[in-house]
Amino acid sequence: MKEKIREMLEDALPLVDFDSDFLFRELDSLGVTTILMMLSDEFGIKLESTDATPKNLKSLDNIVAMVERKIKEQN
């Protein structure tokens, strides 16, 4: 799942370093919105502005954990 998310987000946001330990700092509001919308569409989960926290978007691993958590919550 991590590689799928990485490829998706790198295609949409090519200037962002998804290997950064402080990914949230590299994102502007459009980048955050893009990530939330793409993940919602791809995985059929509901992500809202309250999910756009520095903790959830700190790194690619945190993004994957957020997606996995949301998938479990829906089931």
C-alpha positions in Angstrom: 0.0 0.0 0.0 2.8 2.4 0.8 4.3 2.2 -2.7 0.9 2.7 -4.3 0.3 5.8 -2.2 3.8 7.1 -2.9 3.4 6.7 -6.7 0.0 8.3 -6.6 1.1 11.3 -4.6 4.4 11.8 -6.4 2.6 12.0 -9.7 0.2 14.6 -8.3 2.8 16.6 -6.4 6.2 16.1 -8.1 7.9 18.9 -6.2 7.2 17.4 -2.7 9.9 15.2 -1.1 7.8 12.3 0.2 10.9 10.9 2.0 11.1 13.9 4.2 10.7 13.4 8.0 8.8 16.7 8.1 6.5 16.2 5.1 3.8 18.5 6.5 6.2 21.5 6.3 6.6 21.0 2.6 2.8 21.1 1.9 0.7 24.1 1.2 -3.1 24.1 1.6 -3.5 22.9 -2.0 -1.1 20.1 -1.5 -2.9 19.0 1.7 -6.3 19.1 -0.1 -4.9 17.2 -3.1 -3.6 14.4 -0.8 -6.9 14.1 1.1 -9.0 14.1 -2.0 -6.9 11.5 -3.8 -6.7 9.2 -0.9 -10.5 9.5 -0.3 -11.2 8.7 -4.0 -8.7 5.9 -4.3 -9.5 4.0 -1.1 -13.2 4.9 -0.7 -12.6 6.5 2.7 -13.9 9.7 4.2 -11.1 12.2 5.0 -12.0 15.6 6.2 -10.1 18.8 7.1 -9.8 17.6 10.7 -7.6 14.7 9.3 -5.1 17.2 7.9 -3.0 17.4 11.1 0.8 17.6 11.3 0.8 14.2 12.9 -1.2 12.5 10.1 0.9 14.2 7.4 4.3 14.2 9.0 5.7 11.4 6.8 4.6 8.9 4.2 4.4 6.3 6.9 2.0 8.5 8.9 -0.2 9.0 5.8 -0.3 5.2 5.2 -1.2 4.6 8.9 -4.0 7.2 8.6 -5.4 5.5 5.5 -5.2 2.0 7.1 -7.0 3.4 10.3 -9.8 5.0 8.2 -10.3 1.7 6.3 -10.6 -0.2 9.5 -13.0 2.4 11.0 -15.4 2.0 8.0 -15.6 -1.8 8.3 
